[in-house]
Amino acid sequence: MKTRKTYSKEFKLDAIALVREQNYSIAEAARNLEVTPQLLGRWIKEAENDDGHAFRGNGKLTP
């Protein structure tokens, strides 16, 4: 049985930043990060819909 892989908040935010700030395409960023484009697209949509509060964790931001 295959278990689901979970990704940290930081990983998701870094993945979104590749697309938004580094001008990678979703497909290109997903390939580099070894996730599906559909998953990365969902993370981006969740971040946009949540008004910047997506993937809120323990409040510690990485520089």
Summary of the structure (lengths in Angstrom):
residues: 63
radius of gyration: 12.0
end to end distance: 37.6
largest distance: 37.6
contacts: 127
relative contact order: 0.16
helix: 52%
strand: 0%
